[in-house]
């Protein structure tokens, strides 16, 4: 870097950097952090807007628009409605390599509406809420992308920055359709983060899962007058669930199986001619899930045969397990160590303790200090994500940052509440800074990119990615 450019970066950092920002002598990283601080009010506003919209999967029209509009106003070229998903978009800036991508989500969950309050208090009874913190996820990731864009525009970094607005993580997995459309194929590295109850560079994987329905078709008849003329689709479904539950004794401890009967007939006095079951199967690896799915297919066939009906198993979607990149995780960890703790206040810790008391967990407050890097994480914790599918087509670095009280239930009101408080806002801003600083490293250090790519190539040798997706377009709901 020449002296004029160095002076420009130092001036930008000194004029924009907040008092609590990083202190290490790295002018470009400090400028990236300063660019996040300069956006703080806008990022909080975006996050709060998305929190208030609380739009569920594939209905995130306003949420997607406010993020895409912000990117466009910042000088990104924005392509909306990509991969057949009306609420997905890609925002790009710069030219040439490296091409670094960062993902953001913004879909809410149904039925967990909550005020920004430390006690259970729905904002709209039965309404939606951001119980996974995706309002923070989308805004924070975009803030990091904008910080890098400003450094590229200033001539401090060379290459392309790309933000991916990815809808419907909580249902169909919007990223799967974007992967299928080839939108990540030319990336050198991808990054993502997720709201959490702790701060860590993620080395633990996630669970692979498949989402399918089984439809049973029988023959209707009067349940009292001539039931012998009928064939109960519900009988087929019940045989299926019995056999599936018997299978629980004969699967690995890592397996999870959950289902719901979504159609079991309309009235007791009619032999039901249709029945439907919705099922998720999980395991530590997609190979394990494939084996479970094959067994489920045979169970569906056998259940139909036993009940004298017909069955059809249809895969709707699913996720691979996260392909962890340790070289990338170490790079994230170096920037967590560089930034240090999240500056939560005593008041914020007390709010967290009130939530913990209200939910029956130990009132320890917030985890503000980054965890050390875990080189041997063991089997994945429960849960799946469509970020994992991206990790099998491009090296993916993943970060977790505290936005909610330790131990408080996830996909529940506490996460909704803190997502609209300063607790969530501080976590979001911190995540954006870590991601921006890590991207500075990726742009400037070709050796780091080579190490990350080499690990990825070793892990995916002879691998062919096949998504858990039915052919055809995404299942866009009627608006």
C-alpha positions in Angstrom: 0.0 0.0 0.0 1.5 3.4 -0.9 1.8 6.2 1.6 -1.1 8.2 0.2 -3.5 5.3 0.4 -2.2 4.4 3.9 -2.9 7.9 5.0 -6.4 7.8 3.6 -7.2 4.6 5.4 -5.8 5.9 8.7 -7.8 9.1 8.3 -11.0 7.2 7.7 -10.3 5.0 10.7 -9.5 7.9 13.0 -12.6 9.9 12.0 -15.1 7.0 12.1 -13.8 4.5 14.6 -15.9 4.3 17.8 -14.0 4.4 21.1 -14.6 0.6 21.7 -13.4 -0.4 18.3 -10.3 -2.5 17.6 -6.9 -1.2 18.6 -4.5 -3.4 16.7 -2.3 -1.6 14.2 -4.0 -2.7 11.0 -5.4 0.4 9.2 -7.4 -1.5 6.7 -9.2 -3.6 9.3 -9.7 -0.6 11.4 -11.3 1.2 8.4 -13.6 -1.8 7.9 -14.7 -1.7 11.5 -15.1 2.1 11.2 -17.4 1.5 8.2 -19.6 -0.8 10.3 -19.8 1.9 13.0 -20.7 4.5 10.4 -23.6 2.3 9.4 -24.7 1.4 12.9 -27.9 3.5 12.9 -28.9 2.3 9.5 -28.3 -1.4 10.3 -30.3 -1.1 13.5 -33.1 0.6 11.6 -33.1 -2.2 8.9 -33.0 -4.9 11.5 -35.9 -3.4 13.4 -37.9 -2.9 10.3 -37.5 -6.6 9.4 -38.3 -7.5 13.0 -41.6 -5.6 12.7 -42.5 -7.0 9.3 -42.0 -10.6 10.8 -42.6 -12.2 7.4 -42.5 -15.9 7.2 -40.8 -18.0 4.5 -41.3 -17.0 0.9 -43.5 -14.1 2.0 -40.6 -11.8 3.0 -41.5 -9.2 0.4 -40.9 -6.1 2.4 -37.9 -7.5 4.3 -36.2 -8.5 1.1 -37.0 -5.1 -0.4 -35.5 -2.9 2.4 -32.2 -4.9 2.2 -32.0 -4.8 -1.6 -32.9 -1.1 -1.6 -30.1 -0.4 0.9 -27.6 -2.4 -1.2 -28.7 -0.5 -4.3 -28.4 2.9 -2.6 -24.8 1.9 -1.6 -23.8 1.3 -5.2 -24.3 -2.4 -5.5 -25.7 -3.9 -8.7 -28.8 -5.8 -7.5 -30.5 -8.7 -9.2 -33.9 -9.5 -7.6 -36.1 -12.6 -7.8 -33.2 -14.9 -8.6 -33.5 -18.8 -8.8 -37.3 -18.5 -9.2 -37.6 -17.0 -5.7 -39.4 -13.6 -5.7 -37.8 -12.7 -2.3 -34.2 -13.7 -3.1 -31.6 -11.3 -4.5 -27.9 -11.0 -5.2 -26.1 -7.7 -4.8 -22.6 -7.3 -6.3 -19.9 -4.7 -6.4 -16.4 -4.7 -7.9 -14.7 -6.7 -10.5 -12.3 -9.6 -10.9 -11.0 -12.0 -8.3 -11.2 -12.8 -5.5 -15.0 -13.1 -5.4 -16.1 -13.2 -1.8 -19.8 -13.9 -0.9 -21.7 -13.3 2.3 -25.2 -14.6 3.1 -28.1 -13.0 4.9 -31.5 -14.3 6.0 -34.7 -12.5 6.9 -37.6 -15.0 7.4 -39.6 -15.2 10.6 -41.4 -18.0 12.4 -45.1 -18.4 12.9 -46.9 -18.2 16.2 -44.2 -16.7 18.5 -45.0 -13.0 18.3 -43.4 -11.1 21.2 -42.8 -7.6 22.4 -39.2 -6.3 23.2 -39.9 -7.3 26.8 -38.1 -9.6 29.3 -41.4 -11.4 30.1 -43.7 -13.3 27.8 -45.9 -10.7 26.1 -47.1 -11.2 22.5 -47.1 -8.3 20.3 -49.8 -9.8 18.1 -51.6 -12.8 19.6 -50.7 -15.8 17.4 -48.6 -13.7 15.2 -45.2 -14.2 13.7 -41.8 -13.5 15.3 -38.1 -13.6 14.7 -37.4 -16.4 17.0 -34.2 -17.3 15.2 -32.8 -13.8 14.9 -32.9 -13.6 11.1 -33.7 -9.9 11.3 -30.2 -9.4 12.7 -28.6 -12.0 10.4 -29.7 -10.2 7.2 -28.9 -6.7 8.3 -25.6 -7.6 9.9 -24.3 -9.5 6.9 -25.2 -6.7 4.5 -23.5 -4.2 6.7 -20.3 -6.2 6.4 -20.7 -6.4 2.7 -21.1 -2.6 2.5 -18.0 -2.0 4.6 -16.0 -4.1 2.1 -17.6 -2.3 -0.8 -16.4 1.0 0.5 -12.9 -0.2 0.8 -13.0 -1.6 -2.7 -14.3 1.8 -3.9 -11.5 3.6 -2.1 -8.9 1.4 -3.8 -7.9 -0.4 -0.6 -9.0 -3.8 -1.7 -9.2 -5.5 -5.1 -11.9 -7.9 -6.2 -15.6 -8.5 -6.0 -18.0 -8.5 -3.0 -21.3 -10.2 -3.3 -24.2 -10.3 -0.8 -26.8 -13.0 -1.1 -30.3 -12.3 0.1 -31.5 -15.8 1.0 -35.2 -16.4 1.9 -37.1 -19.3 3.5 -34.3 -20.9 5.5 -37.0 -22.1 8.0 -39.0 -24.0 5.4 -38.1 -24.9 1.9 -34.4 -23.8 2.1 -34.1 -21.0 -0.3 -30.3 -21.5 -0.6 -30.9 -24.9 -2.2 -32.6 -23.3 -5.2 -29.9 -20.7 -5.4 -27.2 -23.5 -5.3 -29.1 -25.4 -8.0 -29.2 -22.2 -10.1 -25.4 -22.0 -9.9 -25.3 -18.7 -8.1 -22.4 -19.7 -5.8 -20.3 -21.5 -8.3 -17.7 -18.8 -9.0 -17.1 -17.8 -5.4 -13.7 -18.1 -3.8 -15.1 -18.2 -0.3 -18.5 -17.7 1.3 -19.3 -16.4 4.8 -22.3 -16.5 7.1 -23.1 -15.9 10.7 -26.0 -16.7 13.0 -27.4 -15.2 16.1 -26.7 -17.4 19.2 -26.2 -17.5 22.9 -22.4 -17.6 22.6 -19.6 -16.3 20.4 -17.5 -18.7 18.4 -15.9 -19.5 15.1 -18.0 -22.6 14.3 -16.2 -25.8 13.9 -19.1 -28.0 14.8 -21.2 -29.3 11.9 -25.0 -29.3 11.7 -27.4 -32.2 11.2 -28.3 -33.3 7.7 -32.1 -33.7 7.2 -34.7 -34.6 4.6 -38.2 -33.3 4.6 -40.8 -35.4 2.8 -44.6 -36.2 2.8 -46.2 -39.6 2.4 -49.7 -39.5 0.7 -52.0 -42.5 1.1 -54.9 -43.1 -1.2 -57.7 -45.5 -0.4 -61.4 -45.9 -1.0 -64.2 -44.1 0.8 -67.2 -46.0 2.3 -69.7 -45.6 5.1 -67.9 -46.4 8.3 -70.9 -48.3 9.8 -73.1 -49.4 6.9 -70.5 -51.0 4.5 -66.9 -50.5 5.8 -65.9 -53.6 3.9 -66.3 -51.6 0.7 -63.7 -49.1 1.8 -60.0 -49.1 2.1 -58.7 -46.7 4.8 -55.9 -44.4 3.8 -55.6 -43.6 7.5 -54.9 -47.3 8.2 -51.9 -47.1 5.8 -50.7 -44.0 7.5 -51.0 -45.5 11.0 -49.1 -48.6 9.9 -46.4 -46.3 8.5 -46.0 -44.4 11.8 -46.0 -47.7 13.8 -43.2 -49.1 11.7 -41.3 -45.8 11.7 -41.5 -45.8 15.5 -40.4 -49.4 15.7 -37.3 -48.4 13.7 -36.2 -46.0 16.5 -34.6 -48.9 18.4 -32.5 -49.8 15.4 -30.9 -46.5 14.3 -27.8 -44.7 15.5 -28.1 -42.4 18.5 -27.4 -39.5 16.2 -30.7 -40.0 14.3 -33.8 -37.8 14.9 -37.2 -38.6 13.5 -40.2 -36.3 13.8 -43.6 -36.2 12.0 -47.0 -34.7 11.9 -50.3 -36.1 10.6 -51.6 -33.3 8.5 -54.6 -35.1 7.0 -56.2 -38.0 8.8 -59.7 -37.8 7.4 -62.5 -35.3 7.9 -65.2 -37.1 10.0 -65.3 -40.4 11.9 -68.2 -41.9 9.9 -66.4 -42.0 6.6 -63.6 -44.4 5.8 -61.0 -41.9 4.7 -59.8 -42.2 1.2 -56.9 -39.8 1.7 -54.3 -39.3 4.4 -51.0 -37.4 4.6 -48.0 -37.5 6.9 -45.2 -34.9 7.0 -41.9 -36.2 8.2 -38.3 -35.0 8.9 -35.5 -37.4 9.2 -32.1 -36.3 10.6 -28.6 -37.7 11.0 -25.0 -36.4 11.3 -24.3 -36.9 7.6 -26.3 -36.9 4.4 -25.2 -40.5 3.8 -26.9 -41.4 7.0 -30.0 -39.5 5.9 -30.0 -41.3 2.6 -30.1 -44.6 4.3 -33.0 -43.5 6.5 -34.9 -42.2 3.5 -34.5 -45.6 1.7 -35.9 -47.4 4.7 -38.8 -44.9 4.9 -39.6 -45.6 1.2 -39.8 -49.3 2.0 -42.0 -48.7 5.0 -44.4 -46.6 2.9 -44.6 -49.4 0.3 -45.2 -52.0 3.0 -47.8 -50.0 4.9 -49.8 -49.4 1.7 -49.6 -53.1 0.9 -50.8 -54.1 4.4 -53.7 -51.6 4.3 -54.7 -52.4 0.7 -54.1 -48.8 -0.4 -51.7 -46.8 -2.4 -48.8 -44.7 -1.1 -46.5 -42.0 -2.6 -43.4 -40.6 -0.8 -42.4 -37.2 -2.1 -39.2 -35.4 -1.0 -39.9 -31.7 -0.5 -36.5 -30.4 0.6 -33.6 -31.1 3.0 -30.2 -30.0 4.1 -26.8 -31.5 4.0 -24.6 -31.3 7.1 -22.2 -28.3 7.3 -18.8 -29.0 5.7 -16.5 -27.3 8.3 -13.4 -25.5 7.0 -10.9 -25.4 9.8 -8.5 -23.1 7.9 -11.3 -20.6 7.6 -12.4 -21.1 11.2 -8.9 -20.3 12.4 -9.1 -17.0 10.4 -12.4 -16.1 12.0 -11.0 -16.9 15.4 -8.0 -14.6 14.8 -10.5 -11.7 14.3 -12.6 -12.7 17.3 -9.5 -12.5 19.4 -8.6 -9.2 17.7 -11.9 -7.6 18.5 -12.4 -9.1 22.0 -15.6 -9.0 24.0 -19.0 -7.6 23.1 -19.5 -4.6 25.3 -22.7 -5.6 27.0 -23.7 -3.3 29.9 -24.8 -4.3 33.4 -28.3 -3.3 32.5 -28.3 -5.6 29.4 -27.0 -8.5 31.6 -29.8 -7.9 34.1 -32.4 -7.9 31.3 -30.9 -11.3 30.2 -31.2 -12.6 33.8 -34.8 -11.6 33.9 -35.5 -13.6 30.8 -33.6 -16.5 32.2 -35.6 -16.5 35.4 -38.8 -16.2 33.3 -37.8 -19.3 31.3 -36.5 -21.4 34.2 -32.8 -21.4 33.3 -29.8 -20.3 35.4 -29.7 -16.5 35.5 -26.1 -16.0 34.3 -26.7 -13.2 31.9 -25.0 -12.9 28.5 -21.9 -14.6 27.1 -19.8 -11.6 26.0 -16.4 -13.3 25.5 -15.4 -15.4 22.4 -15.0 -19.1 23.0 -11.6 -20.6 22.2 -11.5 -22.5 18.9 -12.8 -26.1 19.3 -10.6 -28.3 17.1 -12.5 -31.5 18.1 -16.2 -30.6 18.2 -17.6 -34.1 18.1 -21.1 -34.9 16.8 -23.3 -32.0 15.8 -25.9 -30.5 18.0 -29.5 -30.7 17.0 -30.6 -28.5 14.1 -30.1 -28.1 10.4 -29.5 -25.2 8.0 -29.4 -24.6 4.3 -26.1 -22.7 4.7 -24.7 -26.3 4.9 -25.6 -27.0 1.2 -23.6 -23.9 0.2 -20.6 -25.3 2.1 -20.5 -28.3 -0.2 -20.1 -26.1 -3.4 -17.8 -23.4 -2.0 -15.6 -23.1 1.1 -17.8 -21.6 3.8 -16.8 -19.8 7.0 -19.4 -19.7 9.7 -19.6 -17.5 12.9 -22.0 -17.5 15.9 -22.5 -14.3 18.0 -24.4 -13.7 21.2 -27.7 -12.0 20.6 -29.8 -13.7 23.3 -29.4 -14.9 26.9 -27.4 -18.1 27.6 -29.7 -21.1 28.0 -32.9 -19.4 26.9 -35.0 -21.5 24.5 -34.4 -20.9 20.8 -37.2 -20.5 18.2 -39.1 -18.9 21.1 -40.1 -15.6 22.6 -36.8 -14.7 24.3 -35.0 -14.6 21.0 -37.8 -12.5 19.5 -37.5 -10.1 22.4 -33.8 -9.5 22.4 -33.7 -9.2 18.6 -35.4 -5.9 19.0 -33.3 -4.8 22.0 -29.8 -3.3 22.3 -28.6 -6.9 23.2 -29.4 -8.1 19.7 -28.2 -4.9 18.1 -24.8 -5.1 19.7 -24.4 -8.7 18.7 -25.3 -7.9 15.1 -22.8 -5.0 14.9 -20.1 -7.2 16.5 -20.8 -10.0 13.9 -20.6 -7.5 11.1 -17.2 -6.3 12.3 -15.8 -9.8 12.6 -17.0 -10.7 9.2 -15.7 -7.5 7.6 -12.3 -7.9 9.2 -12.1 -11.6 8.1 -13.0 -10.6 4.5 -10.2 -8.0 4.6 -7.8 -10.9 5.4 -9.3 -13.0 2.5 -8.9 -10.2 0.0 -5.3 -9.4 1.0 -3.9 -12.8 1.7 -3.8 -15.2 -1.2 -2.1 -17.8 0.9 -5.1 -17.9 3.3 -7.5 -18.4 0.3 -5.3 -21.2 -1.1 -5.3 -23.0 2.3 -9.0 -22.7 2.6 -9.6 -23.9 -0.9 -7.1 -26.8 -0.5 -8.9 -28.1 2.5 -12.2 -27.8 0.7 -10.9 -29.7 -2.3 -9.6 -32.5 -0.1 -13.0 -32.8 1.7 -15.0 -32.9 -1.5 -12.8 -35.1 -3.7 -15.0 -37.5 -5.8 -18.1 -35.8 -4.3 -21.1 -34.9 -6.4 -23.7 -32.6 -4.8 -27.3 -33.7 -5.3 -29.8 -31.5 -3.4 -32.8 -32.8 -1.6 -35.2 -31.0 -4.0 -38.0 -32.1 -6.1 -37.7 -31.1 -9.8 -39.4 -27.8 -10.8 -39.8 -24.4 -9.3 -40.0 -23.4 -5.7 -43.4 -23.8 -4.0 -44.3 -20.1 -3.9 -47.3 -19.5 -1.7 -50.3 -17.4 -2.9 -49.9 -13.9 -1.5 
